[in-house]
Amino acid sequence: MSLDVPPALLEQAERGEVDEAAFVDCVRTSLPYAWEMVSSLVAQLKVDGGEFADNQTPPPDEQHRGQLLRALASDAIRGALERHFGVRLAFQNCHRVAVFPLDPSADERLTRFTSLRGQLLNQSPELRDC
């Protein structure tokens, strides 16, 4: 299961209306490692500036890696995180999460990061098990 959905939020979904802030809070509490990864990268981007901020440290175990995969593989979760934090997210190799500002000046760097070439250049034997 990806998320621990509170009964009230499930009732909202059953009625057809979902409060995005409640959904984001559900993501925060259900996937704390993924949340912390994204929020710390957003903070790093704000402090350091630049075109993007990324993580290159593999998660400590499969449970944490699974949180990243669930958060970033779900269009709904990923989109909610992007809207909440005001960034664009990119993902490589089961752990390399990157945040890019919404500013069009980062478009070229995002395109390079998410390109076929970028993916191939980010490969290593240590990452074959992810």
LINMOPE-V147832 format. One record per backbone hydrogen bond with DSSP energy under -0.5 kcal/mol. CO is the residue of the C=O (numbers start at 1). NH is the residue of the N-H. E is the energy in kcal/mol with one decimal. If there is no record, write none. Layout:
BEGIN
co	nh	e
CO	NH	E
CO	NH	E
END
This chain:
BEGIN
co	nh	e
3	5	-1.1
4	6	-0.5
6	9	-0.5
6	10	-2.2
7	11	-2.5
8	12	-1.8
9	13	-2.2
10	14	-2.3
11	15	-1.7
12	16	-0.9
12	17	-1.8
13	16	-0.5
18	20	-0.6
19	23	-2.1
20	24	-3.0
21	25	-2.1
22	26	-2.0
23	27	-2.2
24	28	-2.6
25	29	-2.3
26	30	-2.2
27	31	-2.7
31	35	-2.7
32	36	-2.6
33	37	-2.4
34	38	-2.5
35	39	-3.0
36	40	-2.5
37	41	-1.9
38	42	-2.4
39	43	-2.1
40	44	-2.4
41	45	-2.6
42	46	-2.2
43	47	-2.3
44	48	-3.2
45	49	-2.1
51	101	-0.6
53	99	-2.8
56	58	-0.6
61	65	-2.1
62	66	-2.6
63	67	-1.5
64	68	-1.7
65	69	-2.4
66	70	-2.7
67	71	-2.5
68	72	-2.6
69	73	-2.0
70	74	-0.9
73	75	-0.6
74	78	-2.9
75	79	-2.5
76	80	-2.2
77	81	-2.6
78	82	-2.5
79	83	-2.5
80	84	-2.7
81	85	-2.6
82	86	-1.6
82	87	-1.4
86	102	-0.6
88	100	-2.9
90	98	-2.5
92	95	-1.5
92	96	-2.3
95	97	-1.7
96	92	-1.9
97	55	-2.4
98	90	-2.2
99	53	-1.8
100	88	-3.1
103	106	-2.1
104	107	-1.7
106	110	-2.5
107	111	-2.6
108	112	-2.1
109	113	-2.5
110	114	-2.4
112	115	-0.9
115	119	-2.2
116	120	-2.4
117	121	-2.7
118	122	-0.9
119	122	-0.7
120	123	-1.4
124	127	-1.5
125	128	-1.3
127	130	-1.4
END
